[in-house]
Amino acid sequence: MIRLLPLLFVLIISCQPVKKIQWPERSSSLGGTAFYQQAAAMKWAARDSFVLKEILAGNAPSFLKMFVPVRVTVLDLATGKTIHATFYVAPDYLAVGTNDDWARVNITPMAAQQIADKLDCFLPTRKMVDDIYKAAKLKLEPVPMYAFRDSTPTMWHHHLIIEGQRKGRSGLIAGIKKDVVISGKINRDGRPNRVAIYGWHKTDGKPIQPLYTGHINWWVDYSQGIRLVWRKIKVGNKWMDYTAVLKDPVLQKLLCDETFCDFYRYDY
């Protein structure tokens, strides 16, 4: 029996629950390589439309549809009790294509929100990006690029660089992109039509990109990725919508470390 304990431990770890997200039924089999060949000359608006068409046609690799758990806690100072919660996150950034030929894609928060709404998902906060990084099985060194940052070919090139780093390894991945996030800073930025970005952690755990709302919302470059999170959060034994969690003065600290946690979604 004692000899079986290590095997039992391995089985328990390997059977951690995942959440299968219901995507639209696949009606496109366009591969990631062909996507970038067709999108090579596209600017942000055309690229957004192309990604939306493919994602809403169910055209994403199957592993991206299996969300993995990230566990967080917060201490309720009023009661002295620790509150445990779990959110489910895509194991990688948004991608288009088949299991055999897929590629990460870069889109505006407006297009990302349309996809999130369709899949009952939302975009993470700064704290969630940090928690995802801590939980990640595969932490890769960021690879900055400096020329033609917003061009579609640069986005394709960056994807290929990441795949060279990944070397076929699987699991929750982080450190490869800045995240488009939801942030209370957007509600308090005097400039209209902002996007908030954060992350791109180095291997020492420090992010290259602090929380930033300086870009107009249509600006997209190779470094910005879309990480989807299922909108239902398990708090203790209770399932709650993420907006209800963020509106609760105690529970919001499970997901948000900002002074104001009152920006929930992007308009489109």
C-alpha positions in Angstrom: 0.0 0.0 0.0 2.8 2.4 0.9 4.4 1.8 -2.5 1.2 2.8 -4.2 1.0 6.2 -2.5 3.3 8.1 -4.9 1.3 6.7 -7.8 -1.9 7.7 -6.2 -0.5 11.2 -5.6 0.4 11.5 -9.3 -3.1 10.4 -10.4 -4.7 12.9 -8.1 -2.6 15.7 -9.5 -3.2 14.7 -13.1 -6.9 14.6 -12.6 -7.4 18.2 -11.5 -10.7 19.4 -12.9 -10.9 21.4 -16.1 -13.9 23.3 -17.5 -14.9 22.7 -21.1 -16.1 25.9 -22.6 -18.9 25.6 -25.1 -17.6 27.2 -28.3 -19.7 27.5 -31.5 -19.7 24.4 -33.6 -16.8 24.3 -35.9 -17.6 25.4 -39.4 -14.1 26.5 -40.5 -10.9 24.5 -40.7 -8.6 27.3 -41.8 -5.2 26.7 -40.3 -3.1 29.3 -38.4 -0.6 29.4 -41.2 -3.3 30.2 -43.8 -4.9 32.7 -41.5 -1.7 34.7 -41.4 -1.1 34.3 -45.1 -4.5 35.8 -45.8 -4.2 38.5 -43.1 -0.7 39.6 -43.9 -1.7 43.0 -45.3 -4.6 43.7 -42.9 -4.8 46.6 -40.5 -6.5 46.3 -37.1 -10.1 46.6 -38.2 -9.9 44.0 -41.0 -7.9 41.7 -38.7 -10.5 42.0 -35.9 -13.2 41.0 -38.4 -11.3 38.1 -39.7 -10.5 36.8 -36.2 -14.2 37.2 -35.1 -15.4 35.3 -38.2 -13.0 32.4 -37.5 -13.6 32.2 -33.7 -17.3 32.4 -34.0 -17.0 29.6 -36.6 -15.5 27.5 -33.8 -12.1 27.6 -35.4 -9.8 27.2 -32.4 -7.6 24.3 -31.3 -9.4 22.0 -28.9 -6.9 22.5 -26.0 -7.9 26.2 -25.9 -11.4 25.2 -25.1 -10.4 23.3 -21.9 -10.1 26.0 -19.2 -7.9 25.2 -16.1 -8.4 26.2 -12.5 -6.5 28.9 -10.7 -7.1 29.0 -6.9 -7.0 32.2 -4.9 -7.7 33.2 -1.3 -8.5 36.4 0.7 -8.6 37.0 4.4 -11.9 38.5 5.7 -10.6 40.9 8.3 -14.1 41.2 9.9 -14.4 37.5 10.6 -10.7 36.3 10.5 -11.7 33.6 8.1 -9.9 32.8 4.9 -12.1 32.7 1.8 -11.1 30.3 -1.0 -12.1 30.7 -4.6 -11.4 29.2 -8.0 -11.6 30.8 -11.4 -11.1 29.0 -14.7 -8.8 30.4 -17.4 -7.8 29.5 -20.9 -4.5 27.6 -20.9 -3.1 30.0 -23.6 -3.8 33.2 -25.4 -6.6 33.4 -28.0 -5.7 31.5 -31.1 -7.2 30.5 -34.5 -6.8 27.3 -36.3 -6.9 23.5 -36.0 -5.1 21.1 -33.6 -2.4 20.6 -36.2 -2.0 24.1 -37.4 -3.0 27.0 -35.0 -1.6 30.5 -34.2 -2.1 33.1 -31.5 -3.9 36.2 -32.7 -3.8 39.9 -31.6 -7.1 41.9 -31.5 -8.6 45.0 -30.0 -10.5 44.8 -26.7 -13.7 45.5 -28.6 -13.3 42.3 -30.6 -12.1 40.4 -27.5 -15.2 41.5 -25.6 -17.5 40.2 -28.4 -15.8 36.8 -28.2 -15.9 36.8 -24.4 -19.6 37.6 -24.4 -20.3 34.8 -26.9 -18.4 32.3 -24.7 -19.6 33.4 -21.3 -16.2 34.7 -20.4 -14.5 37.9 -19.4 -11.0 39.5 -19.5 -8.8 39.2 -16.4 -7.7 41.9 -14.0 -4.1 42.8 -13.1 -4.3 40.6 -10.0 -5.6 37.7 -12.0 -2.8 38.0 -14.5 -0.3 37.8 -11.6 -2.2 34.8 -10.2 -2.2 33.1 -13.6 1.5 33.6 -13.9 2.1 32.1 -10.4 0.0 29.1 -11.3 1.5 28.5 -14.8 3.2 25.3 -15.5 5.2 26.8 -18.3 6.8 30.2 -17.7 8.7 31.5 -20.7 11.1 34.4 -21.1 9.5 37.4 -22.9 10.9 38.1 -26.3 10.5 41.8 -27.2 10.5 42.9 -30.9 11.1 46.5 -32.0 10.3 47.0 -35.7 6.8 47.1 -37.2 5.2 46.3 -33.9 1.6 46.6 -35.1 2.0 44.7 -38.4 0.4 41.4 -38.9 3.6 39.7 -40.1 5.3 40.7 -36.8 2.5 39.1 -34.9 3.0 35.8 -36.9 6.7 36.0 -36.3 6.2 36.5 -32.6 4.0 33.4 -32.5 6.6 31.3 -34.2 9.3 32.6 -31.7 7.0 31.5 -28.8 6.5 28.1 -30.3 10.3 27.7 -30.7 10.5 28.4 -26.9 7.6 26.2 -26.0 9.1 23.1 -27.8 5.8 21.3 -27.8 5.4 21.4 -24.0 1.8 21.7 -22.8 0.0 23.2 -19.8 -1.0 26.6 -18.5 1.5 29.0 -20.2 2.5 32.5 -19.1 5.2 35.1 -19.7 4.6 35.3 -23.5 2.3 38.3 -23.8 1.0 41.4 -22.2 -2.7 41.0 -21.2 -5.6 43.1 -22.2 -7.2 43.6 -18.8 -10.2 45.2 -17.2 -9.2 48.0 -14.8 -10.8 50.7 -12.7 -8.2 53.1 -14.3 -10.2 53.2 -17.5 -13.2 54.7 -15.6 -10.8 57.4 -14.2 -8.8 58.2 -17.3 -9.9 61.5 -18.7 -9.2 60.4 -22.2 -11.9 58.4 -24.1 -11.6 55.0 -25.7 -8.8 53.5 -23.6 -7.4 50.0 -23.4 -5.7 48.7 -20.2 -2.7 46.4 -20.6 -0.5 44.7 -18.0 1.9 41.9 -17.6 4.5 40.1 -19.7 6.3 38.7 -16.7 10.0 37.9 -16.8 11.2 34.7 -15.2 11.9 36.5 -11.9 8.1 37.1 -11.7 8.3 40.9 -12.4 6.1 42.2 -15.3 7.7 44.3 -18.1 4.4 46.2 -18.5 2.9 48.0 -15.5 -0.8 48.6 -15.6 -1.2 51.2 -18.4 -4.1 53.0 -20.1 -2.1 55.2 -22.4 -3.1 53.5 -25.7 -6.2 54.2 -27.7 -8.4 51.1 -27.8 -7.8 50.4 -31.4 -4.0 50.1 -30.9 -2.9 46.5 -31.1 0.7 45.2 -31.4 2.4 41.8 -31.4 2.9 41.8 -27.6 -0.8 42.1 -26.6 -2.7 38.9 -26.0 -6.3 38.0 -25.1 -6.7 35.6 -22.2 -10.2 34.4 -21.6 -11.7 33.6 -18.2 -15.0 31.8 -17.6 -17.4 34.3 -16.0 -18.5 32.0 -13.1 -16.2 32.1 -10.0 -16.5 29.4 -7.4 -16.3 31.1 -4.0 -16.3 28.5 -1.3 -19.0 26.1 -2.5 -21.0 28.8 -4.3 -20.9 29.8 -7.9 -21.0 33.6 -8.5 -20.8 35.8 -11.6 -17.6 37.7 -11.7 -19.4 41.0 -11.6 -21.0 40.0 -8.3 -17.6 39.1 -6.9 -16.1 42.4 -8.0 -19.0 44.4 -6.5 -18.6 42.8 -3.1 -16.2 44.9 -0.9 -14.6 41.7 0.6 -14.8 39.2 -2.2 -13.5 41.6 -4.8 -10.0 41.2 -3.3 -10.1 37.6 -4.7 -9.9 39.0 -8.2 -8.8 42.7 -8.0 -6.0 44.5 -6.2 -6.8 48.0 -7.3 -8.5 50.7 -5.2 -11.4 50.7 -7.6 -12.7 47.5 -9.2 -15.7 48.9 -11.0 -14.8 48.3 -14.7 -16.2 45.0 -15.9 -16.2 45.0 -19.7 -15.3 46.9 -22.8 -18.0 48.5 -25.1 -18.2 47.6 -28.7 
